[in-house]
Amino acid sequence: MALLTKRPKGTQDFLPNRTGKLQYLESTLLGTAKLYGFGEIRTPVFEHTELFTRSVGDTTDVVQKEMYTFNDKKGRSVTLKPEGTAGVVRAAVENGLLNEALPLKLSYVTPCFRYENTQEGRYRQFHQFGVEVLGAKSPSADAEVISLIHECLSVLEVENLTLEINSIGCPNCRPSYHAALKEYFSQYTDRLCPTCLERLDKNPLRILDCKCPECKEIAKGAPVVLDFLCDDCRTHFEGLKQRLAAMEIPYTIDPTIVRGLDYYTKTVFEFVSNQIGAQGTVCGGGRYDGLVEEVGGPATCGLGFAIGLERLLAVMEAGGCEFPQERPCDLYIAPMGEAASIEALRLVTQLRQEGFVAETDTVGRSLKAQMKYADKIGAAYTLVLGDNELAAGKANLKRMADGQQQEVELCQLTDALYARLFEQIGEAGPVLEGLLGQMNPVEL
């Protein structure tokens, strides 16, 4: 029978041998953010379309070309979230979080959706880890957010990433920069792509973010935004640089960074890798001091960043980073007969409640086939359970690594397994300690 359909283009199936890596990334990133005072927030996968057209910007590639937008059954336009910030800001305003002590510090992991040309590191469904800080205007907040990313990457042992920073000004100084851009790009109206010709009048800054090769080449000679900063933006940017230097976080200044979303003001930054080809931006973010007002909230400054988990995973795999080993099966119970099968289920349930990874047969395999299966799943111990063992209330606990066996009472199986695993700490050292650490520490 032929496969009914294949997965949609630009999506991935994360199989069990890789989901553990994603879970490790998510738990590490969220856990590190918690140390910085960030609480986790979860927002809907889809929002009303106007949230993104107003916040992200109707001249961006995201809104013009990439959003998954459709009408619901009552004709309302909704969009699968293309990024995480707008939904978090909407939730903060709608739920009155800005009435609490500021700054408000939120973190999240969320799926995002963009209809893009797929290539290595770019997908139509992807996942972001991000943080948002609302109510902090000092460059110290910018530096702390960048420090959080730096710490996350350090904990994950990710190397060969470069921090690139820029300032794109504010509503006070940006008009003069826009005028300079418009004057410059007007010389090339015969070479700009149709999308950039539309942007020329509406928002010439977006031309700098165009992915068309011809437009990118023209943009290389465009005026530099740092030459147009007002005193406030210049002071803020200098303050950020001073704080990064104090924290010994290396950086380079890249005046071409504008980010792909319209809500950014002042600071923008990226962490870039040279290990995964053209799509090397692993993390991007910046300040968005007008976004809260744009979605209907009070005047509140904000900033944040997002890390693409798929790209981060690709960078770590390419760089040979180590991931925690998946915890194998502690004990496989091989039953022979109906009564033994029932008792095996009772025993593995008891063991699981104590924090062990325990399995037993559920498909009716022969004893020989069960032992092959136990070996295949990497079971540390096995225990054969038949009528004789049930009658005696005892069975042999076998260590698969060397075949060593010990008779144990079934009523004390949990204690016996604990004892055997702890005995091996001296033999296996940190590896086994790591496995034991995955158990519930209260139960241990």
LUMKOLLO-513488 format. One line per 3 residues: their letters; for each residue y, x, z negated of C-alpha. Coordinates in Angstrom, 3 decimals. Example, Ala and Ser with C-alpha at 12.3 -4.5 7.8 and 13.67 -1.06 7.14 Angstrom:
# residues 2
AS) -4.500 12.300 -7.800  -1.060 13.670 -7.140
# end
This chain:
# residues 444
MAL) 0.000 0.000 0.000  3.386 1.408 1.010  6.098 2.024 -1.576
LTK) 8.347 -1.036 -1.694  11.550 0.984 -1.827  12.924 4.364 -2.836
RPK) 15.652 5.112 -5.342  19.186 4.552 -4.013  20.920 7.535 -2.433
GTQ) 22.915 9.584 -4.903  20.823 8.613 -7.934  18.155 10.509 -9.851
DFL) 14.951 9.743 -11.708  14.936 11.760 -14.905  11.260 12.202 -15.700
PNR) 9.953 12.984 -19.198  9.965 16.746 -18.520  13.793 16.613 -18.083
TGK) 14.925 13.735 -20.283  14.333 15.933 -23.318  16.923 18.345 -21.940
LQY) 19.443 15.541 -21.482  18.797 14.268 -24.996  19.361 17.792 -26.303
LES) 22.702 17.991 -24.480  23.809 14.572 -25.705  22.863 15.172 -29.345
TLL) 24.431 18.650 -29.367  27.678 17.502 -27.774  28.060 14.382 -29.920
GTA) 27.065 16.332 -33.035  29.613 19.076 -32.360  32.319 16.474 -31.715
KLY) 31.482 14.877 -35.060  32.280 18.187 -36.767  35.749 17.904 -35.216
GFG) 36.206 14.409 -36.635  35.256 12.347 -33.572  33.477 9.015 -33.971
EIR) 31.246 7.677 -31.191  32.336 4.653 -29.124  30.384 2.688 -26.498
TPV) 32.146 0.560 -23.897  30.836 -1.744 -21.120  29.370 -0.311 -17.940
FEH) 31.724 -2.539 -15.929  35.336 -3.576 -16.474  37.858 -5.780 -14.716
TEL) 38.935 -3.945 -11.568  42.643 -3.936 -12.403  41.969 -1.657 -15.363
FTR) 41.067 1.150 -12.966  43.568 0.397 -10.206  46.377 0.471 -12.779
SVG) 45.205 3.434 -14.854  43.335 5.694 -12.444  45.856 5.008 -9.659
DTT) 45.617 3.133 -6.376  46.380 6.300 -4.363  43.448 8.302 -5.777
DVV) 40.212 8.939 -3.936  38.399 7.210 -6.789  40.172 3.884 -6.258
QKE) 40.604 4.102 -2.490  37.124 5.260 -1.550  34.664 5.581 -4.411
MYT) 34.591 2.554 -6.725  31.685 0.120 -6.839  33.663 -3.129 -6.892
FND) 32.329 -6.666 -6.494  33.092 -10.258 -7.431  31.089 -11.903 -10.185
KKG) 29.748 -15.460 -9.921  33.154 -16.889 -10.807  34.970 -14.804 -8.243
RSV) 36.446 -12.282 -10.678  36.686 -8.704 -9.412  34.770 -6.255 -11.602
TLK) 34.009 -2.565 -11.135  31.278 -0.272 -12.405  33.156 2.321 -14.432
PEG) 33.995 5.402 -12.330  35.116 7.350 -15.429  35.157 6.881 -19.186
TAG) 38.755 7.220 -20.349  40.249 3.924 -19.154  37.564 1.829 -20.850
VVR) 37.939 3.716 -24.133  41.717 3.268 -24.114  41.321 -0.436 -23.301
AAV) 38.839 -0.822 -26.181  41.149 0.999 -28.588  44.061 -1.296 -27.721
ENG) 42.041 -4.517 -27.641  40.309 -3.849 -30.961  43.400 -2.715 -32.826
LLN) 42.169 0.832 -33.419  45.687 2.166 -32.900  46.728 0.365 -36.081
EAL) 44.512 2.709 -38.064  45.314 6.261 -39.157  46.286 8.440 -36.208
PLK) 45.267 10.468 -34.397  42.361 8.311 -33.269  39.481 10.575 -32.182
LSY) 36.648 9.052 -30.148  33.640 10.508 -28.341  31.122 8.937 -25.968
VTP) 28.254 9.416 -23.555  28.300 6.975 -20.660  26.948 6.428 -17.144
CFR) 29.576 6.431 -14.383  29.442 5.329 -10.761  31.260 6.620 -7.680
YEN) 30.424 6.111 -4.035  30.691 9.745 -2.952  29.143 11.983 -0.327
TQE) 26.147 13.253 -2.233  25.446 16.962 -2.582  24.244 19.374 -5.241
GRY) 26.095 18.528 -8.441  27.626 15.304 -7.097  25.874 11.963 -7.517
RQF) 26.727 8.288 -7.193  25.399 7.579 -10.655  26.046 10.305 -13.183
HQF) 26.652 10.677 -16.896  29.666 11.903 -18.810  30.180 13.176 -22.296
GVE) 33.821 12.778 -23.189  36.318 12.656 -26.000  39.711 10.958 -26.308
VLG) 42.486 11.686 -28.813  45.201 9.044 -29.188  48.393 9.554 -31.163
AKS) 48.780 13.360 -31.134  51.605 14.882 -29.042  51.556 18.493 -30.253
PSA) 50.076 21.250 -28.065  47.845 21.879 -31.083  45.941 18.737 -30.085
DAE) 45.475 20.111 -26.554  44.243 23.400 -27.983  41.841 21.683 -30.399
VIS) 40.300 19.605 -27.606  39.804 22.716 -25.481  38.403 24.479 -28.555
LIH) 35.864 21.672 -28.930  34.601 22.228 -25.388  34.534 25.974 -25.960
ECL) 32.463 25.451 -29.116  30.070 23.024 -27.381  29.425 25.521 -24.592
SVL) 28.968 28.307 -27.134  26.396 26.294 -29.115  24.548 25.541 -25.881
EVE) 24.761 29.251 -24.956  26.348 28.496 -21.585  27.877 31.584 -20.006
NLT) 29.938 32.434 -16.925  32.355 29.519 -17.249  36.068 30.044 -16.676
LEI) 38.776 27.975 -18.386  41.590 27.182 -15.951  44.757 25.472 -17.172
NSI) 47.911 24.032 -15.631  50.771 21.663 -16.380  51.644 18.907 -13.923
GCP) 54.821 17.809 -15.646  55.938 14.418 -16.884  57.872 11.397 -15.537
NCR) 61.109 13.316 -16.151  60.380 16.375 -14.026  57.757 15.079 -11.634
PSY) 60.164 13.218 -9.290  61.801 16.498 -8.221  58.368 17.996 -7.626
HAA) 57.308 14.957 -5.618  60.434 15.327 -3.486  59.605 18.975 -2.818
LKE) 56.026 18.072 -1.900  57.167 15.310 0.417  59.556 17.658 2.165
YFS) 56.816 20.269 2.578  54.042 17.975 3.785  56.367 16.119 6.167
QYT) 56.165 19.194 8.384  52.466 18.534 8.928  52.274 14.805 9.633
DRL) 50.422 15.548 12.863  47.665 17.362 10.930  47.264 15.349 7.718
CPT) 44.353 12.937 7.457  45.154 9.189 7.596  44.701 8.817 3.837
CLE) 47.163 11.611 3.088  49.684 10.156 5.534  49.674 7.034 3.359
RLD) 50.008 9.141 0.228  52.998 11.024 1.605  55.379 8.230 0.651
KNP) 53.505 6.719 -2.291  52.287 9.782 -4.191  52.388 13.166 -2.411
LRI) 50.794 14.831 -5.469  47.495 13.249 -4.445  47.502 15.245 -1.191
LDC) 46.805 18.326 -3.302  43.545 16.703 -4.369  42.382 15.776 -0.854
KCP) 38.935 17.050 0.065  39.629 17.109 3.826  39.405 20.793 4.957
ECK) 42.563 20.566 7.074  44.590 19.029 4.245  43.246 21.577 1.760
EIA) 44.356 24.406 4.035  47.855 22.938 4.406  48.102 22.401 0.645
KGA) 47.692 26.123 0.004  51.326 26.665 0.945  52.733 23.713 -1.027
PVV) 55.357 24.171 -3.764  53.972 25.129 -7.184  54.354 22.549 -9.938
LDF) 55.098 25.142 -12.629  58.383 25.905 -10.882  59.577 22.322 -11.476
LCD) 58.732 21.746 -15.152  61.399 20.373 -17.462  62.171 22.179 -20.716
DCR) 59.917 19.885 -22.759  56.901 20.380 -20.459  57.497 24.122 -20.256
THF) 57.713 24.408 -24.056  54.534 22.338 -24.454  52.667 24.538 -21.973
EGL) 53.842 27.732 -23.654  52.732 26.284 -26.995  49.276 25.635 -25.608
KQR) 48.963 29.182 -24.307  50.013 30.608 -27.670  47.390 28.540 -29.498
LAA) 44.611 29.446 -27.087  45.480 33.101 -27.574  45.423 32.643 -31.359
MEI) 41.944 31.094 -31.131  40.831 33.896 -28.777  39.867 31.457 -26.040
PYT) 40.312 33.209 -22.669  41.935 31.291 -19.814  43.554 31.651 -16.429
IDP) 46.475 29.656 -15.054  45.695 27.780 -11.853  48.783 25.933 -10.534
TIV) 46.650 24.060 -7.979  44.838 21.971 -10.627  46.135 18.381 -10.520
RGL) 42.931 16.470 -11.420  41.844 13.443 -9.435  43.305 10.670 -11.585
DYY) 46.907 9.507 -11.757  47.182 9.039 -15.506  47.443 12.762 -16.291
TKT) 50.697 14.296 -17.579  51.584 17.793 -18.775  48.378 19.711 -19.630
VFE) 45.409 19.626 -17.261  42.409 21.942 -17.455  38.946 22.611 -16.080
FVS) 35.925 24.655 -17.058  34.481 26.003 -13.812  31.137 27.636 -13.015
NQI) 30.326 29.871 -10.070  26.587 29.215 -10.367  26.160 25.796 -8.705
GAQ) 28.041 26.043 -5.427  31.038 23.996 -4.335  30.812 21.425 -7.146
GTV) 31.530 23.961 -9.846  33.827 21.946 -12.140  31.651 21.223 -15.159
CGG) 34.389 19.827 -17.393  37.866 18.516 -16.716  40.570 16.863 -18.731
GRY) 44.142 16.832 -19.861  46.952 14.834 -21.396  47.783 11.216 -20.445
DGL) 50.821 10.222 -22.474  51.565 7.003 -20.565  48.088 5.532 -20.198
VEE) 48.029 3.422 -23.370  51.208 1.645 -22.291  49.818 1.200 -18.786
VGG) 46.883 -0.831 -20.108  49.116 -2.959 -22.344  49.262 -1.050 -25.616
PAT) 52.113 0.496 -27.589  53.686 3.802 -26.579  51.003 6.267 -27.669
CGL) 50.315 9.745 -26.367  46.765 10.756 -25.548  44.492 13.406 -24.139
GFA) 40.817 14.028 -23.532  38.141 15.503 -21.326  34.809 14.660 -19.730
IGL) 31.779 16.840 -19.047  29.366 15.899 -16.283  25.963 16.138 -17.925
ERL) 24.060 16.589 -14.662  26.322 19.482 -13.669  26.128 21.035 -17.115
LAV) 22.342 20.779 -17.000  22.307 22.422 -13.548  24.505 25.277 -14.801
MEA) 22.283 25.824 -17.822  19.109 25.815 -15.733  20.652 28.185 -13.172
GGC) 21.773 30.504 -15.982  18.369 30.565 -17.643  19.547 28.863 -20.841
EFP) 16.812 28.008 -23.299  16.080 24.428 -24.295  14.157 23.295 -27.377
QER) 10.479 22.875 -26.704  9.206 19.323 -26.641  7.231 18.654 -29.792
PCD) 3.531 18.401 -28.872  0.935 16.062 -30.310  0.034 17.026 -33.871
LYI) -3.314 15.210 -33.969  -5.497 13.418 -31.460  -8.166 11.159 -32.964
APM) -11.136 10.642 -30.651  -13.030 7.463 -31.610  -16.601 6.624 -30.604
GEA) -17.377 2.926 -30.818  -15.486 -0.251 -31.632  -15.245 0.219 -35.396
ASI) -14.063 3.807 -34.964  -11.440 2.679 -32.433  -9.985 0.203 -34.940
EAL) -9.957 2.793 -37.732  -8.357 5.365 -35.383  -5.499 2.977 -34.662
RLV) -4.976 2.470 -38.384  -4.933 6.203 -39.019  -2.520 7.121 -36.209
TQL) -0.173 4.343 -37.336  -0.191 5.808 -40.825  0.426 9.303 -39.504
RQE) 3.314 8.174 -37.282  4.960 6.517 -40.246  4.848 9.919 -41.967
GFV) 6.573 11.594 -39.021  3.588 13.056 -37.166  3.027 12.799 -33.432
AET) -0.412 11.217 -33.348  -2.446 9.719 -30.521  -5.803 8.059 -29.967
DTV) -7.777 6.651 -27.059  -6.624 3.328 -25.563  -8.415 3.407 -22.196
GRS) -12.097 3.702 -23.164  -12.724 7.362 -22.246  -15.939 9.174 -23.085
LKA) -15.767 11.756 -25.870  -15.791 14.604 -23.323  -12.937 13.007 -21.382
QMK) -10.993 12.431 -24.601  -11.215 16.078 -25.552  -9.992 17.112 -22.099
YAD) -7.088 14.716 -22.503  -6.266 16.100 -25.958  -6.190 19.600 -24.498
KIG) -3.991 18.450 -21.620  -1.349 16.936 -23.903  -1.360 20.049 -26.077
AAY) -2.694 18.460 -29.257  -2.613 20.933 -32.141  -5.569 19.274 -33.887
TLV) -8.302 16.837 -32.977  -10.561 14.690 -35.107  -13.723 12.996 -33.793
LGD) -14.403 9.661 -35.459  -17.789 7.928 -35.134  -20.128 5.769 -37.225
NEL) -21.294 8.734 -39.330  -17.714 9.744 -40.155  -16.796 6.173 -41.034
AAG) -19.806 5.867 -43.353  -19.075 9.169 -45.098  -15.312 8.660 -45.189
KAN) -14.974 12.227 -43.921  -14.468 13.993 -40.576  -13.848 17.470 -39.208
LKR) -10.233 18.418 -38.468  -10.357 20.910 -35.580  -7.593 23.328 -34.684
MAD) -7.534 23.457 -30.901  -6.068 26.952 -30.642  -9.150 28.681 -32.060
GQQ) -11.718 25.952 -32.764  -11.462 26.413 -36.542  -12.666 23.301 -38.387
QEV) -12.189 21.860 -41.852  -13.832 18.773 -43.320  -11.256 16.335 -44.655
ELC) -11.441 12.967 -46.336  -10.039 10.206 -44.148  -8.124 8.736 -47.066
QLT) -6.338 12.079 -47.448  -5.847 12.865 -43.761  -2.063 12.889 -43.993
DAL) -2.029 15.400 -46.849  -4.638 17.549 -45.109  -2.637 17.673 -41.881
YAR) 0.526 18.589 -43.780  -1.348 21.397 -45.513  -2.793 22.801 -42.292
LFE) 0.564 22.783 -40.541  2.275 24.530 -43.448  -0.499 27.115 -43.564
QIG) 0.375 28.050 -40.013  4.029 28.785 -40.788  3.108 32.331 -41.757
EAG) 1.096 32.693 -38.547  3.462 31.019 -36.063  6.774 31.726 -37.802
PVL) 9.980 30.167 -36.421  8.197 28.252 -33.668  6.257 26.094 -36.110
EGL) 9.253 25.817 -38.421  11.141 24.348 -35.484  8.406 21.807 -34.896
LGQ) 8.309 20.854 -38.562  12.084 20.523 -38.470  11.719 17.706 -35.952
MNP) 9.930 15.626 -38.586  11.802 13.343 -40.925  13.130 15.727 -43.615
VEL) 13.079 12.936 -46.245  9.390 12.400 -45.655  8.717 16.131 -45.675
# end
